[in-house]
Amino acid sequence: MPCFEVNTKLGEAMINGLCGPVQVNNFLSALDIKEVHLENLKLMENWAGEFIEAVAKESAKDAGQEKMASETSSL
C-alpha cells in the first residue's frame, strides 16, 4: 500500500482521536467533501497502526538498551 501523508495522518487521527470511519465520513460530509469508502478508511487506520506500533517497539528497544548501558556503566 503506498504511503501518502494525508492517508497516514487520517489513519493516525482515527486511532488517537478514538473515532472511526463513520465519524470521519460525517466530518467530511459537513465540509461538503466526498465521503471515503469505509473499507479504505479501515485500511488507512490499519496501516497507520502498524507503523505506529513499529515505531513504538523500536523506541522501547532503544530505551531499554540505553537503560541497560547506564546500569552497567555504574557498576
C-alpha positions in Angstrom: 0.0 0.0 0.0 1.6 3.3 -1.0 2.1 5.8 1.8 0.5 9.2 1.2 0.9 11.6 4.1 -2.7 12.5 4.2 -3.7 8.9 4.5 -1.3 8.3 7.3 -2.4 11.3 9.2 -6.1 10.4 8.8 -5.4 6.8 10.0 -3.5 8.1 12.9 -6.3 10.6 13.7 -8.8 7.8 13.8 -6.6 5.8 16.2 -5.6 8.7 18.5 -9.0 10.5 18.3 -10.9 7.3 19.1 -13.2 8.0 16.2 -13.9 5.6 13.5 -14.6 5.7 9.8 -18.2 6.8 10.3 -17.2 9.8 12.3 -14.6 10.7 9.6 -17.2 10.5 6.9 -19.6 12.6 8.9 -16.9 15.2 9.3 -16.1 15.1 5.5 -19.8 15.5 4.8 -20.1 18.5 7.0 -17.3 20.1 4.9 -19.1 19.1 1.7 -16.3 16.7 0.7 -17.0 13.4 -0.9 -17.0 10.5 1.6 -14.4 7.8 1.6 -15.4 4.2 1.4 -15.4 2.6 4.9 -13.1 -0.2 3.7 -10.5 2.3 2.5 -10.6 4.2 5.8 -10.1 1.0 7.7 -7.1 0.2 5.5 -5.6 3.6 6.3 -6.2 3.1 10.0 -4.6 -0.4 10.0 -1.6 0.8 8.0 -1.0 3.7 10.4 -1.5 1.4 13.4 1.2 -0.9 12.1 3.5 2.0 11.5 2.9 3.5 15.0 3.4 0.1 16.6 6.7 -0.4 14.8 8.0 3.0 15.9 6.9 2.3 19.5 8.7 -1.1 19.5 11.9 0.5 18.2 11.7 3.3 20.7 11.1 0.9 23.6 14.1 -1.2 22.4 16.3 1.9 22.2 15.2 3.0 25.7 15.9 -0.5 27.1 19.4 -0.5 25.6 20.1 2.9 27.0 18.9 1.9 30.4 21.0 -1.3 30.3 24.0 0.7 29.3 23.6 3.2 32.1 23.0 0.4 34.6 26.2 -1.5 33.6 28.3 1.6 33.4 27.6 2.5 37.0 28.9 -0.9 38.2 
